[in-house]
Amino acid sequence: MPVKKAVVLLLCLLLVAMTAATAWLWAMHLLPRRFSVQVEQLCLEFELPSDLVYAVCFQESRFDPRAVSSAGACGLMQLMPDTYRWIAQKMGEDLREEEIFDPDINLRLGCWYLSYLRQRFGNDETVMLAAYNAGPNKVDEWLKNEAYAPEGELAQVPYPETARYVERVLLLKKLYGWIYFW
C-alpha cells in the first residue's frame, strides 16, 4: 500500500475514533450516573441492576433530589408520601416527612420498593415498572383481567401514561447499559 493511501486510511480511522469518542462523551453527559456511590451500593444490597435504578431516577426526576411531581411524588425516585411512609414502616425506619428529599434516604427506600415489586411480580421488569408508576394494587387488577393479561401475563398496560413510562424506562435502561458497558 502506498504511503499516501496509508496516511489517508489512518486519518479516516482517527476521525471515526474521535467521532465515536465524542458521541460517547455526549451520551454520558446526557445520561449521567449521579449519586453513583449510593446507587451502586444499594443495587448490591437489594440485588437490582444499576442500569434500571439509573433509568428510574433519570425518568422520574432527572436526578433532582428536590423534584416534586404534579401528583405530589417527591425526590430522586419520586416516592409518594404515603408510599414513603409505608416503605419506611416496612423497613422499620423512623423517618421524618422532610427526609423524603434526602438523596440517601430516597434512594434507599426507592430501591427497597423496586426490590419489593420485583419479588412481588416475579422478576418481570415491565410489570414491576408498571406497578412502580401506577401502583401494585392497580397492576394486580390488570393481571386478573383477561383483556390485559391473557394467560396471567401482562400483555397490555391499559394506562397510556404508564405504558409510555415503562417503555421509556426500559429504553433508558438499555441506553445506560450501552453507554456504561464496563
Secondary structure as the mmCIF struct_conf table of DSSP 4:
data_model
#
loop_
_struct_conf.conf_type_id
_struct_conf.id
_struct_conf.beg_label_comp_id
_struct_conf.beg_label_asym_id
_struct_conf.beg_label_seq_id
_struct_conf.end_label_comp_id
_struct_conf.end_label_asym_id
_struct_conf.end_label_seq_id
HELX_RH_AL_P HELX_RH_AL_P1 VAL A 3 LEU A 30
BEND BEND1 LEU A 31 LEU A 31
TURN_TY1_P TURN_TY1_P1 ARG A 34 PHE A 35
HELX_RH_AL_P HELX_RH_AL_P2 SER A 36 PHE A 46
TURN_TY1_P TURN_TY1_P2 GLU A 47 GLU A 47
HELX_RH_AL_P HELX_RH_AL_P3 SER A 50 SER A 61
TURN_TY1_P TURN_TY1_P3 ARG A 62 PHE A 63
TURN_TY1_P TURN_TY1_P4 PRO A 65 ARG A 66
STRN STRN1 VAL A 68 VAL A 68
TURN_TY1_P TURN_TY1_P5 SER A 70 ALA A 71
STRN STRN2 CYS A 74 CYS A 74
TURN_TY1_P TURN_TY1_P6 GLY A 75 GLN A 78
STRN STRN3 LEU A 79 LEU A 79
HELX_RH_AL_P HELX_RH_AL_P4 PRO A 81 MET A 91
TURN_TY1_P TURN_TY1_P7 GLY A 92 GLY A 92
HELX_RH_3T_P HELX_RH_3T_P1 GLU A 97 PHE A 101
HELX_RH_AL_P HELX_RH_AL_P5 PRO A 103 ARG A 120
TURN_TY1_P TURN_TY1_P8 PHE A 121 ASN A 123
HELX_RH_AL_P HELX_RH_AL_P6 GLU A 125 ALA A 134
HELX_RH_AL_P HELX_RH_AL_P7 PRO A 136 LYS A 144
TURN_TY1_P TURN_TY1_P9 GLU A 146 TYR A 148
HELX_RH_3T_P HELX_RH_3T_P2 PRO A 150 GLY A 152
BEND BEND2 GLU A 153 GLU A 153
BEND BEND3 PRO A 158 PRO A 158
HELX_RH_AL_P HELX_RH_AL_P8 PRO A 160 ILE A 179
TURN_TY1_P TURN_TY1_P10 TYR A 180 TYR A 180
#
